[in-house]
Amino acid sequence: MKLFTHIVFIAVLGYGFMGCTSARWTVKDQHAIDESDPEIINQDRFLMQVGKVQPSESALTLNLMSRTKYRYNQRVLARRNIQKYKLRPGFIAAGLSGAALAFIAANSTAISKNRSQTRMWTLNAVGSVMVAAGFLNMKPVGEPRATGEERLLKKSGTIVRTDTVTVEQSLETDAYVTIQYRDSTVRNEEIRSIVDGQLQIPLSELLNNQLITGSQPGRVDITVQFQDSLYSYAFPVSDILEPYAKVTTRITSLRNSADKTTSNNIVADLVEGSQVKIASTENKEWYRVLYGISEHYISRQDAEIVWRSSDFNQQDQVVTVPRLPFGEVDVETNIPVLRAPQENAMALIITNKNYSGQYKERRYAHRDARLMKTYLQTALGYKPQNIFDLREIADTDTLHKVLSTMGSVANDSTELTVYISGYGEVNGADKNSQLTFLGVNGEKGNKQEVIELNSLFKTLSNLTKAQTVILSDVDFSQSLTNNISVIKTQRILESSIQNLDNDDNWAVLFGSQLNQESQVYISQSGSGKKHRILPYFFAKALQNRTTDLSEIYQYLERNVSYTARKLHDRPQDPLLLGNTKLDLAEN
């Protein structure tokens, strides 16, 4: 009994303090990769594009890469875990109870009076085992805790993996580069070394020399042959180059707003060949361009799109001409007074400048109108109220109203001078052809109305029986082919005035033949007289005090023709019909 008491005491004490931990190895991965000794299966090098091709980074950059295939052994991966255990009270109580019965039976006669030495030791052993079983049957506490120890065990298979890395060293090797733009080969070159692991192809530098134009520049194709592999790339030209507007007319206005009905928004005049970067092409009539740090506008009719690299030096390609106010050109000053004021002299000035569509702006047309008006007033004595100045005629109603007003005040002795500037068309190509003067487009973009010049000339001749001089700087060239003969064009011009009264008091001076352009007095460098050639030399003749119409015509024949060929390498030959002996300063 004393032994049982000791055991119970030890049990109670052990329950309060006893606990334990155990360590065991468990399988973490049946097919873990053993990287200690891989087998190299294959190794090769290739090129891979890095970065995005764009105008600011227009070089195609190819990195040299190394690709290696390895075969690895797979093994069972085991890891070591530690588990903490805690005594179970129920098992301890059961073990102690069973042990108590065994000890009582072994060491007393309370259960059995038949005691033998063998029975006593057996029951005591059973009681001890039951006590031990109660304490050893412990409960795990929490999850097993990994010790960090792992080991690879037996082989379970194999696996192949590919490792790709960048090669940053230079390599002596052959690479063949071909660059194709549309039907032409831009570059076909053998490259013998790759420096620092990179192959760079300067696309913008190569395409700059192609002088690419147009709103749809297409794409460029690049092929690179390297170590038995062919790499193909295709990029839109717009990803490589930037659009610029290149002036194609002798001069165009750079404006701060998309409005050509006024000259107050003109910032500068750009000469032919000037190039400015395009910011937007959304407007159908204008290019929005960058000039300096600001956005401006130039007419689409006066420029074409060219494609340039982002490092293109725009400043070297922009040539501006000074904007001279009226009165600073030689012909606009020192105007002589050739006769006294004329009470019975009347003039009609018609100038259309702001055309659209296929017809470009008639540069300096309004300045020419002011020049003619100034000379009529100052040199020839016309009263301001007797000069009818019509600009930007879009329909015939305006003209008919003015002609009606003129008819109400004119009489048979009224002197009449007419100046017309704009675009015209020839309907037909024989002696019965009709010449028409084109109105500018209406506000709603309606179809251009036309004014029949034959009828206009007839109406003007009916206003008075006195001297009538018509100066026509109308450009018909876009409606006729260049191969029409001079004789044929002259016959058409003659037919336009055949309905005029058969007297000697009228003359019509055409500024050019029908198939010839009416040119601007401006050189390729942008210098000029700020006028069209015909009105400039007509005013120059008056400035030189030449008033006889035949002498003026001879002066124009010499100077207009020569200047047009010198500045534009194109002919412009005036033609005088009617009475060539009229004098503009005759009272």
Secondary structure, DSSP 8 states (H G I E B T S, - for coil): -HHHHHHHHHHHHHHHH-EEEEEEEEEEEEEEEEEEEEEEEEEEEEEEEES--BTTB-EEEEEEEEEEEEEEEEEEEEEEEEEEEEE-HHHHHHHHHHHHHHHHHHH-SSS-S---HHHHHHHHHHHHHHHHHHHHSEEEEEEEEEEEEEEEEEEEEEEEEEEEEE--S-EEEEEEEEEEETTEEEEEEEEEEEBTTEEEEEHHHHHHTT--BSS---EEEEEEEETTEEEEEEEEGGGTSEEEEEE-SSEEEEESSS--S-STTEEEEEETT-EEEEEE--SSSEEEEEETTEEEEEEGGGEEEEEE-TT--GGGG--EE----TT-SGGGSS----S--BTTEEEEEEE-----TTS---TTHHHHHHHHHHHHHHTT-B-GGGEEEEES--SHHHHHHHHHHHHHH--TT-EEEEEEEEEEEEESSSTT-EEEEE----TT-----EEEHHHHHHHHHHH-SS-EEEEEEEE-GGGS-TTS-HHHHHHHHHHHTTTS-SSSSEEEEESS-TTS---EEE-TTS-EEEEEHHHHHHHHHHHTT--BHHHHHHHHHHHHHHHHHHHHSS----EEEE-TT-BTT--
